Amino acid sequence: MNQLAMKRKYFLLVSSLFMSLCLVAQQKPQVIAHRGYWQTKGSAQNSIASLENADRIKVYGSEFDVHMTKDSVLVIIHDHEVNGIRVEEAPYSAIQDILLANGEKIPTFREYLEAGRHLTATKLILELKIGKKDPAWSREAARRSVELVREKKLQLQTEYITFDLEAAKELIRLAPESDVYYLNGDLTPKELKSLGFAGLDYHFDVMKKNPQWFREAKALGMGINVWTVNDLEILNEMIENGADFITTDIPGEVLRIISSTTR
């Protein structure tokens, strides 16, 4: 083999390796801390400490849950009830002094966004919780959420997710600058695309039953988030299928696993 042919062969080899590395880099999923990074000392689910901890370990985003009280105060809490009080049927004063597991009071959304303004790069993944079968309530909760995000100038740092289709449509309409993902698992990527969603955010069981949705979503240029992945076998399966984001209760461990397996 002459010298020119050897150089060409070397160039093709290097180019092929470079393309392979680029492909791997593109396939590397981002990590979202489910209710923040709370499985650590001094933290609790949906606390400001869990948000700050998530930012400290440099995840892509920190997910949190937003409810609206009867008197239209947005608060950060997961369940529809706390201490036997139905959040959407009670005034804020009825829950404002309830403490989280780490001693923090239940944060208001305003307080949470104030903390979010000081993050280094972590996205705020806002899950809007709707406990009423009332389209007007859904739209109002969406409107108030977007308005507060805009007031704090965090539009580009905030992404929205929800199970409630009416709330989702309002979020898409009111926050065109932000990504909105759907959680319920009952719509195909094509249906989501037609409604204006940026992507799907489905439980891993839904994606295991519909593996073709990975391919279909990719073809439509949509993002794919999978929740809540705490098992190594499932994590590997979701990565191999092409998930763009992994939502997990163990973000530190998942970050280390992804870093070591997708280089």
C-alpha positions in Angstrom: 0.0 0.0 0.0 1.5 3.4 -1.0 1.8 6.3 1.3 -1.2 8.2 -0.2 -3.5 5.2 0.2 -2.3 4.8 3.8 -3.1 8.4 4.6 -6.5 8.0 3.0 -7.2 4.9 5.1 -6.0 6.7 8.3 -8.3 9.7 7.5 -11.3 7.5 7.0 -10.6 5.7 10.2 -10.3 8.9 12.2 -13.4 10.3 10.5 -15.3 7.2 11.3 -14.2 7.3 15.0 -15.1 11.0 15.2 -18.6 10.4 13.8 -19.1 7.5 16.3 -18.1 9.8 19.2 -20.4 12.5 18.0 -23.3 9.9 17.8 -22.6 8.7 21.3 -22.5 12.3 22.5 -25.9 13.0 20.9 -27.4 9.9 22.5 -26.2 10.8 26.0 -29.4 11.5 28.0 -29.8 14.4 30.5 -30.7 13.8 34.1 -33.7 15.4 35.8 -33.9 15.2 39.6 -37.4 14.0 40.6 -38.8 16.5 43.2 -35.2 17.8 43.5 -32.2 15.9 45.0 -33.8 15.0 48.2 -32.2 11.7 49.2 -29.4 13.5 51.1 -29.0 15.0 54.6 -31.0 18.1 55.3 -33.2 17.7 52.3 -36.8 16.8 51.5 -39.0 16.3 48.5 -40.0 19.5 46.8 -38.0 21.6 49.3 -35.8 24.5 48.4 -32.9 22.5 49.8 -33.6 19.7 47.2 -33.6 22.3 44.4 -30.3 23.7 45.5 -28.8 20.2 46.0 -29.9 19.3 42.4 -28.1 22.4 41.1 -25.0 21.4 43.1 -24.6 18.1 41.4 -25.2 19.7 38.0 -28.2 17.9 36.7 -30.0 19.2 33.6 -33.2 20.0 35.6 -35.0 19.8 38.9 -38.6 18.7 38.8 -41.1 20.1 41.3 -44.9 20.1 41.8 -47.2 23.1 41.8 -50.7 23.3 43.2 -53.1 26.2 43.4 -54.9 26.8 46.7 -58.6 27.8 46.9 -57.5 31.5 47.2 -55.2 31.1 44.1 -51.8 30.9 45.9 -49.4 28.6 44.1 -47.5 26.2 46.4 -44.9 23.5 46.0 -46.2 20.2 47.1 -46.8 16.8 45.5 -49.9 15.3 46.9 -53.4 16.7 46.5 -53.8 16.4 50.2 -51.5 17.3 53.1 -52.3 16.5 56.8 -55.9 15.7 55.6 -56.3 19.1 53.9 -57.3 19.1 50.3 -55.0 21.8 48.9 -57.2 23.1 46.1 -60.2 23.3 48.5 -58.4 25.2 51.3 -56.9 28.7 51.6 -53.2 29.1 51.8 -53.4 30.0 55.5 -54.6 26.4 56.2 -51.3 24.9 55.0 -48.7 27.7 55.3 -47.2 26.5 58.6 -47.0 22.8 57.7 -43.4 21.6 57.7 -41.6 19.4 55.3 -39.4 16.5 56.5 -36.4 18.7 56.7 -38.1 21.4 58.7 -38.8 23.8 55.8 -42.3 25.2 55.5 -44.1 24.3 52.3 -42.6 26.8 49.8 -44.8 29.1 47.8 -44.1 29.1 44.1 -42.8 32.7 44.4 -40.3 31.6 47.1 -39.2 28.7 45.0 -38.6 30.9 42.0 -36.6 33.3 44.0 -34.3 30.4 44.9 -34.3 29.3 41.3 -33.0 32.6 40.2 -29.7 31.8 41.9 -29.0 28.5 40.3 -26.0 28.1 38.1 -27.6 26.3 35.1 -30.3 23.9 36.3 -33.6 24.0 34.5 -36.8 24.4 36.5 -39.1 21.5 35.5 -42.5 22.7 36.7 -45.2 20.0 37.0 -48.5 21.7 37.2 -50.8 19.5 39.4 -54.6 19.8 38.8 -56.9 18.0 41.2 -60.2 19.4 39.9 -62.2 18.3 36.8 -62.7 22.0 35.9 -61.2 23.4 32.7 -61.5 26.9 34.0 -59.5 26.0 37.1 -56.8 24.3 34.9 -56.5 27.4 32.7 -56.3 29.7 35.7 -53.6 27.7 37.4 -51.6 27.6 34.1 -52.1 31.4 33.6 -50.9 32.2 37.2 -47.9 29.9 36.8 -46.7 31.5 33.6 -47.3 35.0 34.9 -45.1 34.4 37.9 -42.4 32.8 35.9 -42.4 35.7 33.5 -42.4 38.2 36.5 -39.2 36.6 37.7 -37.8 36.6 34.2 -37.2 32.8 34.3 -39.0 31.9 31.0 -35.9 30.4 29.4 -35.0 28.5 32.5 -38.4 27.0 33.0 -40.0 24.0 31.3 -43.6 22.7 31.9 -45.0 19.2 32.4 -48.5 18.1 33.3 -51.1 15.3 33.2 -53.9 17.7 32.6 -54.5 18.3 28.9 -56.5 21.5 29.3 -53.7 23.0 31.5 -51.1 21.9 28.9 -52.9 23.6 26.0 -53.0 26.8 28.0 -49.3 26.5 28.9 -48.5 26.0 25.2 -50.5 29.1 24.3 -49.2 31.3 27.0 -45.5 30.3 27.1 -44.4 29.7 23.5 -40.8 30.3 24.5 -40.8 27.3 26.9 -41.0 23.6 26.3 -44.2 21.9 27.4 -44.3 18.1 27.8 -47.3 15.8 28.4 -47.3 13.2 31.2 -50.4 11.1 30.9 -49.2 8.5 28.4 -52.4 8.3 26.4 -51.4 10.3 23.3 -49.1 9.2 20.4 -46.1 11.4 19.4 -48.0 12.5 16.3 -51.0 13.6 18.4 -48.7 15.5 20.8 -47.0 17.2 17.9 -50.3 18.4 16.4 -51.2 20.0 19.7 -47.9 21.9 19.9 -46.1 19.8 22.6 -42.3 19.9 22.6 -42.2 16.2 23.6 -43.6 13.4 25.6 -42.8 12.7 29.3 -44.1 9.2 29.9 -43.6 6.5 32.6 -41.1 3.8 31.6 -43.9 1.2 31.6 -45.7 3.2 28.9 -42.6 3.4 26.8 -41.8 -0.3 27.3 -45.3 -1.1 25.9 -44.9 1.4 23.0 -41.2 1.2 22.0 -42.1 2.5 18.5 -42.8 5.9 20.1 -39.1 6.4 20.6 -38.6 6.2 16.9 -41.7 8.2 16.0 -40.9 11.0 18.4 -37.4 11.3 17.1 -38.7 11.5 13.5 -40.9 14.3 14.5 -38.1 16.2 16.2 -39.7 15.8 19.7 -38.0 15.3 23.0 -38.4 12.1 25.1 -38.4 12.1 28.9 -38.9 8.9 30.9 -39.9 8.8 34.5 -39.3 7.7 37.3 -36.2 5.5 36.5 -34.5 4.2 39.6 -33.5 0.7 38.3 -30.3 0.1 36.4 -31.8 -2.4 34.0 -34.6 -0.1 33.1 -32.2 2.8 32.8 -30.0 0.9 30.3 -33.1 0.0 28.3 -34.3 3.6 28.1 -30.9 4.8 27.1 -30.5 2.2 24.4 -33.9 3.1 23.0 -32.9 6.8 22.8 -34.4 8.7 25.7 -33.3 12.3 25.8 -34.0 12.8 29.5 -34.2 10.5 32.5 -36.2 11.6 35.5 -35.0 9.8 38.7 -35.1 9.8 42.5 -31.4 9.0 42.5 -29.9 11.7 40.2 -26.3 11.4 41.6 -26.1 7.7 40.9 -27.7 8.0 37.5 -25.3 10.8 36.5 -22.4 8.6 37.4 -23.8 5.6 35.5 -24.5 7.7 32.4 -21.1 9.3 32.5 -19.4 5.9 32.7 -21.5 4.1 30.1 -21.9 6.6 27.3 -18.3 7.9 26.9 
